[in-house]
Amino acid sequence: MRIRWPEKNQVLWGLLLLSVLSVLLQVFAFKYLLIVKLLMPWLLYFSVLVFLRPYPAAFFVFLLECLGARIHLMKLALTNSPFEASDLFAWKQAFFLKSYVDYMVPAIIIGILISLWKGLSFKKKQLLFLPVFFMVAMSFVQERHPTEATANPVSSLFKLARVVYVDWNFATNVKENGILNHIFLTMSTGQVPTKGKLPYDSLKTMIDPKKVKNQPDVFLVLCESCYTSSNDSFVTPIVDLEKDGFAHATVISPVYGGMTAEAEFEVLTGLPSRRYKGIDYMYFAERYSEKPDAIPRIFADNGYDTFSSHPLPGFFWKREIVHPKFGFNRTFFSDSMNLEGKKGTYPEDKILFDLALSEYKENLKAGKKTFAFLLSLYTHGPYTETDGDGGEADYKQRLAITVRQYLEFKNEAVRLARENNRPVMFVIFGDHKPAMTISFYKRHEFNEDFFSAKGAKNESFQFSTLNPAQQIVFGKVPLYVKSYGLDDSAVAAEITKANSNRPLFCLPGLMFEQLGVHTAYFTYLVDTCRKDPEELVDPDILKNYFTDEIYGDRLFD
């Protein structure tokens, strides 16, 4: 039987309907219109005609575009980070972050489902659109290097249409190319950083790896959204750590308001997370070497028992894959914790500290050294607003509880260490500022120049393109260090002094320098981290210091 061409008028009218709706969305959401924004909507439209009738297909693609745009704008307002392809792989996490979602997202999803339900159609004439479907599908899954264009049918069309990939600024890329084009452009899969000549190759013949001279037990805590200002503008309960004798410094996180995994990556690898666009864990988890040169593995190679703990499921940011590869002998996630009956959206961090103490006791009994990486959660947003305070009171109340429980944990760990004649070190840092932009604006942490738009709520603020000096203010978070029983009592003070106003990726190198771990890379890292902080937060300059070959050598086979 001969295949008949589908109703041409309906196909063309559906295309016109989609074009008008897409243009209206772009003008309304971004106030910026280029005709090339329609390229991916058109391609998706002709693709889904394989199983949808024309008008439902138009609404289906338009609603997909609406969903992407809405999530992008919400994420941008709360974290100053745009929606990108790697977020698609983190869909499970959305169920745990639903408190951030407004009514529009479920409404759009319902619309998408209705379009599918009402529009499903399987006729032979629809097979004419199968080549377009396969062309788009194969272009999406083709291997390509992170943030670099590769020849495939869709990329060729983009090049022909003169689509300019704004890879240095994803927010601008969404604005100029549209959310669907943007998702395709940021869909990085398959390839990994290449190996090659290293800038510290000459050091390898001069410096041999040494055992840790100071071998304390180390408790490294990533404190969720923990922040306090270095002046009086935004003081929080975490300053109580200084009263307890912790040495303090301000360091620079690569992220704001969210995306903890990027700050975590820097501290566990000693590499900048901003070297590649997107969330490193999400793109590379499965492709990391089975034994990359990460900080936990260095401790493990020096005879430490290494474990990590976080009261969320292990699939968050693919930690269940990444942590064992990075050198953690054991990992503890929510499925191994007794979270039943815990009040509130997130459990108090005492459950995290109690687990660490339990493991520490076992290690002391067995005569094992300990490196523990604990990721807190209780201070995770959103925060309940009171009298238009942007959630400040709720945030500080939760942080006070976490700080009190942390000090109780620290005191008990010190008691156990002393009973067993073990030196011990405590390092705690904020992963990023909390997503309370309106509070930072009112308290002059961020001035007018930081924003392209402002409003009455956190979600109403839009950050402008920040220069390096602003990026430092944007990323400032606290670092606290305290040690017991070390021969050199100044180690904690030296670590914080060396890390002052440095990015988080400097912490491992500067910490290991004080502990006596010397390798060619750490020597290179420490030397690089002495450079001007504005250089160390500039992605373009970072490419010169941290080449593809460094990532390939340290993290990949």
HELIX and SHEET records of a PDB file:
HELIX    1   1 LYS A    8  PHE A   30  1                                  23    
HELIX    2   2 ILE A   35  LEU A   38  5                                   4    
HELIX    3   3 LEU A   39  VAL A   48  1                                  10    
HELIX    4   4 PRO A   54  THR A   79  1                                  26    
HELIX    5   5 ALA A   85  PHE A   96  5                                  12    
HELIX    6   6 LYS A   98  TYR A  100  5                                   3    
HELIX    7   7 MET A  104  GLY A  119  1                                  16    
HELIX    8   8 LYS A  124  PHE A  129  5                                   6    
HELIX    9   9 LEU A  130  VAL A  141  1                                  12    
HELIX   10  10 PRO A  153  LEU A  160  1                                   8    
HELIX   11  11 PHE A  170  ASN A  177  1                                   8    
HELIX   12  12 ILE A  179  LEU A  185  1                                   7    
HELIX   13  13 ASP A  201  THR A  205  5                                   5    
HELIX   14  14 PRO A  237  VAL A  239  5                                   3    
HELIX   15  15 ASP A  240  LYS A  243  1                                   4    
HELIX   16  16 THR A  260  THR A  269  1                                  10    
HELIX   17  17 SER A  273  ARG A  275  5                                   3    
HELIX   18  18 ASP A  280  PHE A  284  1                                   5    
HELIX   19  19 ALA A  285  ARG A  287  5                                   3    
HELIX   20  20 ILE A  295  ASP A  301  1                                   7    
HELIX   21  21 PHE A  316  LYS A  318  5                                   3    
HELIX   22  22 ARG A  319  PHE A  326  1                                   8    
HELIX   23  23 SER A  334  SER A  336  5                                   3    
HELIX   24  24 LYS A  350  ALA A  366  1                                  17    
HELIX   25  25 GLU A  392  GLU A  419  1                                  28    
HELIX   26  26 THR A  437  LYS A  442  1                                   6    
HELIX   27  27 GLU A  448  PHE A  450  5                                   3    
HELIX   28  28 ASN A  458  SER A  460  5                                   3    
HELIX   29  29 PRO A  468  GLY A  475  1                                   8    
HELIX   30  30 VAL A  491  ASN A  499  1                                   9    
HELIX   31  31 LEU A  504  CYS A  506  5                                   3    
HELIX   32  32 LEU A  507  LEU A  515  1                                   9    
HELIX   33  33 ALA A  520  THR A  528  1                                   9    
HELIX   34  34 PRO A  533  LEU A  536  1                                   4    
HELIX   35  35 PRO A  539  TYR A  545  1                                   7    
HELIX   36  36 ASP A  548  LEU A  555  1                                   8    
SHEET    1   A 7 ALA A 247  ILE A 252  0                                        
SHEET    2   A 7 LYS A 476  TYR A 484 -1                                        
SHEET    3   A 7 VAL A 424  GLY A 430 -1                                        
SHEET    4   A 7 ASP A 217  CYS A 223  1                                        
SHEET    5   A 7 LYS A 369  LEU A 375  1                                        
SHEET    6   A 7 TYR A 304  SER A 309  1                                        
SHEET    7   A 7 ARG A 330  PHE A 332  1                                        
SHEET    1   B 2 PHE A 451  ALA A 453  0                                        
SHEET    2   B 2 GLN A 462  PHE A 463 -1                                        
END                                                                             
